[in-house]
Amino acid sequence: MKPNASATWVGDLRRGKGVVTTGSGTLSQNQYFATSGAKGRGTNPYELIAAAHAACFSIALAKELAGAGFTPRRINTSATLSMERLSAEWTITGIHLDVLADAPRAKQSAFIEAAVSAKTHCTISRLLKTNISMSAKLEHAENPGTEKVRRKSHRLKVSKTKKQSIGTSLPKAEGTTYTL
């Protein structure tokens, strides 16, 4: 597998702009700027990194849940990239994943294990040399298709820099936040 993309930049950093095209054609001469504060419609490289990470993580979580015997109905992941000026250069200092998954019959402990494993095995997570944090919420619609839908929620927060084993003896309380 060898996905590809190309970009052309014209002008200086402040007034310049570019176009980006992906091999699949999904992006075709789409405008991009050096920063998100640029005037005009378009994206920037950092937004594209966040989009790639969110997409890759969602795929990795679907794979992990399937391996645990659960078929997710929906996985919604948003990635927020943090940048700071370090030693006169802008540096990506972290990325935070917010995950909301609906996986019927999934147990909280299995979901936590799948989310942590997905974060560890996600190709983009492994590519990025930065702190990756995660907040993951498992949502079950107990009575889908009815007017009154009761929901169970479990939240998980994980940081790449903190390592701790995950057991199945976690509390079953709804809305519980886990920091590992």
Protein Blocks (a to p, Z undefined) as FASTA:
>chain_A
ZZddddddeddfklgccddddfklmaghiacdfbfkbgcedddfklmmmmmmmmmmmmmm
mmmmmmnopacfbdcdddddddddeehiacdfbdcdddddddehiafklmmmmmmmmmmm
omklmmpgcdddddddddddfbghiabdcdddddddddfklccdddfkbcfbehiacdZZ
